[in-house]
């Protein structure tokens, strides 16, 4: 699951609440934690904070489940630095987003990821989310990268099932596909994906873990039944840009303070009751 970064009203990292969130997920059946990804507000934390968050989560998890550290950057040099820091902290793998803003070619993307794993030696899960980055990692490029031993998976967050199925067809065993879109995650898992790096799991970790287990085992009826009460959350946690809604939801649950760093702002009033309604349907409020 893609972990939020709790913050205090003075904008500092809320380390105590971060520890509590990790403990909650360990007790709730979460199978892996991704700190400092998109949901963890990686664009607004400093490099020092970024590395400290990864180290804190690794220490708190204490080897009980994998920690996949968000280490992506649009500079290959910076991504290498963050990935090396994650390796030193003891992370099990890294999640590396496609370089945003500078719009590299497919060859540039291939060399970017290849260079990071060669320089650091940390297993990597690719992260493709073109709606945020304006950079699309094509299935054919993913297939090239899959031949590199340390590149072990991809978080495909387009929500395009045909795209994800194409990746599954092109890539050999050992290159796992994970959903990065909660609304279509169930369908993708039923079609061969190994799981989902979920936003919804921040607020409904037990049920999401149950959905994933059933879907991966191929029990479609059970998975669809379990997922039914989460369908509203899958949509409404994206009423505004992630992680705005999920931080509001966690604040409503008393898990964190409702604090984000600019340019992100708290959830608009017009969406709050809709999200509360989905939370009640999911049994988390």
N, C-alpha and C positions, 0 to 999 in steps of 0.2 A: 504494500500500500504506500501511497505517496503522502508522506507525513507533513502536516503544517508546522510552521515555526511559531510557537507562542511568543507574544511580546507583551511587555508591560506598558502602562500608559505613558511612561517617559521614553518609549520607543526602544528600550533595551530588550535583549533576549530574556525571556522568562525561563530560566534554567530549571527551576523547581517544577513548573508545569510541564516542561518538556520531559523531564524524568517521569512524571505521573502519566503522561500520554503513552510513553514507551511501555511502562509497566502495565497499563490497561490493555495495550495491544498484545503483549506477551500472554496476558491472562485470557484473551478473547479469541485465540486461535489464529491470529494473523501470522502468515507464513513467511513474511519478509517485509522489511521496512526500507523505504527510500527517503532519506533526509535530503533536504536542500535541492529538491527538484523544483518544478514550476509551482507546485502546491506549497512548497517550503519557502517561497518568495526569494529564490536565488538571485533575481536581478537587483534586489534592494539590500541584501546583506553584504557586508564588507568581506573581503577575502579572508581576513583573520576570523571573523565571525563564522564564515562558511566552514573553514577548517575546524574551528572549535565545536560547531554543531555536530559535524560528522564524528569527531573524536568522542564527544559526550554520548551520542547515541550508541556508538560501538561499545563504549565502556558499560553503558546501562544494559544493553542487550546481552552482553557477556557470553556471546557464542550460542545463545539459545535458538536464534533464527538468523538467516542471512541479513546483512546490512549492505544495501546497494547504494553507494553514495552518488548523489548528483554531482557531476564534475564537468559538465559541458560549458563551453565558451565559444565565442566566435573568433577567438584567437587561438590557434593551435598551441602556441607557447603557454598561454594561460591555462588551457585545458590540461596540458601536461603537468603544470605546477599543481593544479587542484587534484588531479588524479594521483600524482605521486604523494601528496599529502594524505589522501584517503588510504592509499596503500600503507603508509607509515602508521596511520591511526588504527589499522587492522580491519578495514572494510573488506568484505568478501568479493565485491565487484563494484564497478562504476556504471552509472547511467549517463550516457554522453549524448546530449542533444545536438541536432544539426546546427552548424554555425548560422546564426541569425544576422540579418541586416546586410552583410556584405555579399550575399548571393553567389557562393562558389559554384563552379561547374561540378558535374558528377565525378570527374577525375579529381577535382580538388577535394570533394567529400571523401572519396576513397583514400586519398593520400593523408587527409586530416586524421581519420580514424586509425588508419594503419600506423601512422607515426606515433600517435598517442600510446597504443598498446606496445609498440616496439620500444618506446622510451621508458615505459613504466612497468610493464609486466603484470598489470592488474586486469583480470577478466572484465570484458566490457559488454554491456547491453546498449545497443544503438537506440536512439530516441528520435522518431520522426513525427513532427507535429507542425506541418506546413502552415496551418491556420495561424500559428503564433510567429513562426520564424521566417515566413516567405521563402522557405528553402525546402525542397521536396527530395527526399532520398528515394530514388526509384527502385523498384524490385530487382532490376537487373544489377544495380550497384550493390544492393544488399547481398545478392548471390555471390558477387565477387568478394565482398567482405567476409562472407561466411566461410571462405576457404582459409581465413586466417584463424589459427587455433584459439587465440585468446578472445576473439569476438564470438560470443556465445549466444546472443539473442538480440531481439529487437522489440522495443515498445512501439507498436504501430498505432498512432493516435489520430488517424484520419477519420475513423468511423466508417471507412469504405470496406465492406466485407469482401468485395471482389478483389480489391488491392491486397488485403491480408491473405486471402486464399492463394493469390498469385505468388506471394512470398513463400508460403508453405510449399507450393509446388516446385519452386526454383531452388530452394535451399536444402542441403543435405541434413541428415540427422545430426543433432548436436547444435543446430542453430534454432533455438526456441523462439517462438513468436508469442508475445504478450499483448493483450489489448491495452490501449491507453484511452479508451472511450467507454465509460461505464454503461451507456445506453445500449451499445452493441456488443458488450463484452461477453454476455452469455452465448449469443449466436456464434461468436468467434471461438470460444472455448469448445462448444459442441462440434465445431469444424476442425479441431486440432490444435488450437492455441493452448499453451501450458499454464495460462493464468491471466490475471489482469493487475496492472499497477493502478490501483483504484483510488479515486477521490472519495467515493461513497463510503469506503471502508473506514474513513476517519470518524464517521458518526455512527455507522452500523457494522462494526468489525465482526461480530459473531455471525450475523446473517450473511455477510459477504463471504466469509470463510466457508460457510456451509454451502452457499451457491457454487463457489468455485470447486469445492470438493466433489459435489454431485455432478457438475458439468464435465469436469476432467475425467471422472469415472465413467462418463457416458450415460448417466441416469437422467435423461432429458426430462421426464415427467417430474421427478423430484426437484431438479434444478429450476424448472419453470415455476413450479409451485412456490418454492422458496423465494424466488426473485420477484414475484408478483407485488409484494408489499413494498419493494424498493424502487419500483419503476418511476414513481413520482420524484424520489430523491435523485435518481440518475439524471433526470431532466432539470430539476429545480436547483441543483447545486451548480448549475451553469446559467442561471438567470442573469447574472453579471459575470464578469471575468473571474475565473478561478485564480486565487482562493478567496475571493470576497464572500460568496455565499457559504462556503464550508466553515469559514472562521465565524460567521454570524451563527451558524447552526451549533458549533461547538460552544460558543459563548452562551447560547440559550440553554445548553445542557450543563453549564457550569464548569466546563472543562478548561476554558481559557478566557482571557479578557478579549473583548471585541476590538482588537488593535491590529492595524496594518500600517505599512509605511507608504508614504506618498511615492508615486502618484496613485496608488490604490487607496480607495476610501471605503467606509463601511457600507453595507448593503442598503440600497435605496429603500425608503419606507414603503413604496408601492409594491415591493416584492416580498416583504417580510411575512405577511400572513399566508401567502401561497407556500412559502418554504416551510413555515410552521405546520401547515396542514399535511404536507408530505412527510414531515418528521413524525407527526402523530400516527399517520398511516403505517409508517415503518416501525412504530413502537419505541422510538427513541426520545420522545418528548411527552 
